[in-house]
Amino acid sequence: MSVRINPSILSADFVNFQREFDSIASADLIHVDVMDGHFVPNLTFGLPMVARMQQIAPVPLDIHLMIENVDRWAPDYAETGAYSVTFHAEATEQPVALARKLRAIGSRVGIALKPGTDLDDYLEILDEFDQLLVMTVEPGFGGQALIESTLSKVSRAKRRIDQEKLSVWLQVDGGIDENNIERVASLGADTFVAGSAVFKNPDRASQIAALRSAAERGHSHFH
């Protein structure tokens, strides 16, 4: 089981994206939080900005849409050439139809669940996705502490992925840092979004490497 470290640019210097992107070139993907001020109470980047990021990013983009009306907008983000587009289960009535549309465009596709959203409603359709994102904080702002009660979702999702032999990445996002990444990896998560945990260190490459090795240690304890 390989691990992926995806720094969230929510913690980056928005005025110097080229420099910030270059500083995390050793990451597996770059996590881009698109927020509309409606689905979550924060506003970040829109489509033109993401299209431009796509042109300068040293590694593939992992787009996380925290927006309403994803059925309308998600395909446009896939059309930018994004490697992966994740939308929230709570923002669509037709997750499978939308997933198939994004895959047809050529993007990997993920489904994200807020802390209060029941995993059981989505276990049956996991095979329609390339990634399940378990939010370990309420989406909207960086720098929050991980909500412990969300971790049972990670282990339950991992059990289903293994039972069904699915090739679904299991991503966690929210409060992930060097103090908890090993434990979260030991529950079966393999893809880790880390914002402030990466950007607080002037040497981003060594921080990414430290997070990766801690996650790999966690995986070695996974049963």
N, C-alpha and C positions, 0 to 999 in steps of 0.2 A: 504494500500500500504506500503510494508516494504521497508526500505532503506538499501543499502549495501555500505560499505566503503572499497575500494580496494586500499591499498597503492601501488604505483608504485616503484619497487625496482631500477628504474633508478636513484633514489636519495639516494640509500643505499651505504654502504661501501662494495665494491665488494670483498674485501679481507676477510671480516668477515660475510659471508652470514648466517652462522648458528646463530650467535649472533643477527644479524639484523632481521632475520626471527622470532626469539623468541621474539624480542621486539615489533613485530606487530601481536602477536598471537591472539589479540582480534579483528582483522580485520575480515571481512566476507570472502574475498578472497585476494590472493596476485597477483597483476598485474605484469606480466613479459613481457617487451617490447623486442621482438626479431627483431633486425635491421641488414640489410645485407650490408650497405654501398652503395647500388645501388638504391633501392626503396626510401630510405631516406639517407641523407648524414652522417650517423652515423653508427657505428658498435658496437653491444653489444654481445649477447650470441648466441650460436648455439645449436644444438640438444643434444650433450652429456651433456652440462651444464644444460640444462632444465630438462633432465632426472634425473640428480643428485639432482636438486632443488626439484623435485617431491618426492624424497626419504626423504628429511629433512624438508619439509614445514609443519608447524603446522596447516595450513588451506589449502583449495583447491587452485590450481593455475588457474589464469585467463590469458591465453596466448594471447598476441596481436602480430600478425605477420605483421611486416612492412617490407615485403620482396617481391622480384619478384618471379615469378615461384611458386606461392602458390599451384597450382594444383599438382605440384610434391612434395612439402615439407609439406604442412599442414597435410596430413594424418599421417606422421611420428610423428608430435607433438601430435596428438590425441592418437597415439599408446603409448606415454609415460604414459598414464593414466591421462592426464590433464583433469581437470573438465570442462574447457571451452576453446575453440580455436576460436579466431576471426581473420578473414583475411580481407584484404582491397578489396573493390569493384573494385578499379582501377587496381588491380593486376591479375584479372581473367576475362576470357571471359564467364565462365560458373559458376556463383555463386551458382545456385540452385543445379547443379550436384555435386559440391564440398561440399555444405552443407549436402547433403544427404549422401555422402560418409563419412563425419566426424561423423555424427549422427550414422551411421551404425557401426562405430568403437566403439562408446559409449561415445563420448564427446558431451557436449553442443556446439552449434556453433553460432558465431556472425559474423555480417558483419559490417565493419567500413567504414566511409565516411570521406574523407578529407574535409577541409573547403570549397573548391571550387567545390565539387562534388554535383550534383543536387539530392536532396532527391527524387524527383518525379519519377525518373527512377527505384527506388527500393521499393516504397510503395506497388506495386502490389505483390511483392514476400516476403513481411515481414513474412508471415505465415510459410515460410520455415526455419526461424531462431528462435533461443532462445534469441538472444540479438541483438540490433542495437546500434552500437557505433558511436556517433556523436563527431568527433574530433573538439574541441574548440580552438585548435592551429594547426599550420602546424606540422605534425608528424616529429620527428627526434631528438629533444632535450628537456630535462626537463627544468623547471624554466621559461617558457614563460608566457606572460600575455594572459588571455582569450580574444578571438576575439568575440566582442559583436554580430557581424552580424550572427554568427553561431547559436545563441540561438533561432532564429525563426524556425530553423529545429527541435529543441527539441519539441517545442509546436505543430508543425504540425505533427511530428511523433507520439506524444502522442495522438493527436486527432484520427489518423488512428488506432492506437493500441486499443483505447477504442471503436471506432465505430465497429471494426471487432471482438471485445472481444478476442484479441490475448493475449497469456501469454508470451509476449516478454519483456525482461528487456530493459530499455532505459538507456544506459550508456553514460556518458560524460567524456572526458579525455582532459585535457589541461588547466592549470592555475586555477584549482579548489582549493579554500582555504576557510578559515573561514569567509572571507569578502563577498564571492559571493555564497557559496553553498546553503544558504537558498533560495536565489532568483532563482537559477537554479532549485532547487527542486520544487519551486512553479510553474514552467513551465511544470512539469511532469516527469522530470528525476528521476530515482530511484536507480541508480548504479553509484557511483562516484569514479573516479580514482584520487588519490591525491598523489603526489610525495613529493616535497619539503615541502608542507604544513604539512605532517606527520613527515618527517625525520628531519626537522629543530628543532623539540622539543625533548629534551632528554627523556621526558616522553611520549613515543609514545602512550601508552594505553590511557592516558588522552586526548591526541590530537585527537585520533580516536573517543573517546567518545564525545568530543566537536563537531567534524564535524558531527557525527551521529545525535546528538540532534538538531543541526542547520538544517540539512536536514529534520529531522522529523517536525520541526517547519514550514519549507517551504511547506511540503506536506499538513500540516493542512490548508494552504491557497490556495491549489490547487482547482480549480473549473472545 
